[in-house]
């Protein structure tokens, strides 16, 4: 590891030093798409050694990487992807959508708006903790960008990464929370979670990518 420089001397997840003499498991024959009983993709490394070297060349403490990959399957340093991410979004949720005949602010050249309805009945998470229900509604312009985001949202929803579960800062209750933010208003601009917002398309793509969903996931 010493020959690899500063990137191999510190675990970028816990920010603690990596011992130069620590046993290293190299990601060559480990199936990064598999999962152990904890739902982590680093399988062989769990018993092979305290340090795991990814194919991209970055090394981390094995236990740190297991916890990291439980939430996002990409290298913390260079964002190289290592398989599909499956999140903690409630399993009993539904997504529906339709088009309505009006234009969103900033998209006057479109004739339609895509309306997305998410429904989360109250339930319990994978650990048995109860969560509060909610039914957020989102809006996208009825153009090529909006249609593209809709298809990516469907992928994220299917993989349970569109939403997570957490304590709402607004309501102080345990409920579904946005991993990928949607526009919940047709107007008011970015500060009101509405339109116009010329940067929203790119931000949404970046949030989707951060949750393991990219254009490459769409059918060709």
N, C-alpha and C positions, 0 to 999 in steps of 0.2 A: 504493500500500500504506500510506503514511503515514496516510491518512485513516481507515484501518480500526483504528487504535489499537494497543495493546500486543500483541494477538494476532498482528499481522502484522509485528512487529519482531523476533521470535525464532522460530526453527524449534523446535517442541516435541519434535522427535525427537532432534536432535543438540545442542540447547540453545545453538546459536550464533546470532549476529545475522543477520538478513536485510537486505541492503543496500536502502535505500529506492528506489534507482535501478535495481535489478536488473530485467532483462526478465522479464515475467510471462506464463505461459500460463494462460488461464482455462479451467476445465473446463466447456465448453459443448458442443463438438462432439467431444470425446474420448470414446471408448467405454471406460468404466471396466470393462466386463465382458470386454474382449478381453485378450490377453496378447502380450507380445513374446517373443523367444527365451529370455529369462530367467524367463518366467512371471510378469512383473509387469504389473498392469493399467494403469499410466500409460504410454500409448503415444505419443501425439502430443507430449507434453511433453518427451520425451527429447531431441528435437532443436529444440524451440521456445524454450527458455529455461531458466535455472538455478532459477527459482522457479515453483511450480505452485499455483494458487488453486483449491481445491475448491469445489463448488457450495454447500457449507454456509458458505462465507465464510472458511475458515481456509487460510492459505498456509504452504508448506513448501519447503525445498530439493527440487528435482526428484529428485536422486539419493537423498536420504534417504527420500522418499515411495515411490520404487520399491522400496527394500529393505524398508520397512515393509509395503507392500501385498503383497509376496511371501509374507508370513506371515499377515496379517490385513487384510481389505479394509474398514476403517472409519477414520474420522477420529480421529487421536490425541487431539484435544481434546474433541470432542463426541460421538464414537462413532457418527456417522451412517454407515450401511452403504453400501458401494459394490460390490455384487455378491457372488456366492458365493465362499467361501474353499475352496480345495483345498489340503490339507496334505501332509505328508511321511510319513504313516503307511505302513508297508510294504505293497506291492501284493499280496503273496502271503498276506495275513491272511484269516481267516474268522471269522464271528460266528454262533453258534447259541444258541437259548434254548428253555427248556421251563418248565413249572410243576410244583412239588412241593407235597405236602399237609402243610405246616407253616407256622406263623406266626413272623415275625421279632419279636425283642424290641422292644416299643413299638408293635407292630401286632397285638395279640392279637385284634382284631376281624376280621382277615382270615383266611381259611381256607387261602390258598395263598401261595407265595413264587415269584417269577420268578427263575430261575437262568440267568445269561448266561455263555456260554463263549467266550472269545476265544482264537484260536490263531495264533501267529506262528512259523512255521518259521524256522530260521536262513536268512539270505540276504544280499543286498547292497542298499544304498540306491541312490537315483537317481544318485549320483556314483560308484558302484562300491565303496563302503566296506562291508566285511562287518559284519554285526550278529548278535548272539546271539539265539536264539529264546526265547520264553516263552509260557505258556498261562494267563493270569490268568482267574479265575472271579469273577463278581460277583453280587450279590443285590439284588433290589428287592421291596418289598411287593406282594402281588397285589391291589392296589386301583387306584383311578383314577389316583392320582399315579404309582404304579409303572408302570402301563401307558403313561402319557404319557411318562415318562422313557425307557422302552424304545423307543418310536417315535422320539423325538429322538435317542437313541443310535444307532439304525439310520441316520438321516440323517447324523449326524456320522461314523459309520464309513464310509459310502458315499463321503463327501467326503474321507476320509483325514485327518480332524482329531480324531477321538476319541483317538488316540495320536499321539505324535511319535517321534523317534529322538534319543537322547542318552546321555550317560554316566551310569549309575546311581550315585547317591551311596552306595547300600548295597553294590553288588557291584563297582563301579568297572569296569564293562564297558559297551560300546556296545550298546544294546538298546532295544526299544520302551518308551516312558515315557508316563505319563498326561498328556494335555492336559485331559481331563475325568475327574475321579476317580470311581472306582466303589467300592462297598462290597465288600471282599474277605472279610469275615467276617460271620457271622450274629449275632454277639454281641460284647460288649466295649466298646460305645459308640464315640463319635467318635475317641477317642485310639487305639483299636485297629482303626480302619477298619471298624467294624461298627455294629450297632444296639444300643440305640436312639440315634437322632440326629435330633431334631425339626427341625433346621435344614438337613438334607441336601437336601431337595427344592429349596429356594430356592437353595442354593449350587450345586447341579448346573445349575439353569437359568441362573445367572449365568456359570458356566464354559462352558456351551454357547454362550451369547450372545457371550462373549469370543472364541469360535472360529467365529463366524459362523452359528450355528444357533439359530433361535428358533421359537416356536409357529407363526409365519407360514409356516414351511417344511413344515408337516404338511399333507397333503391335506385339503381341506374336506369 
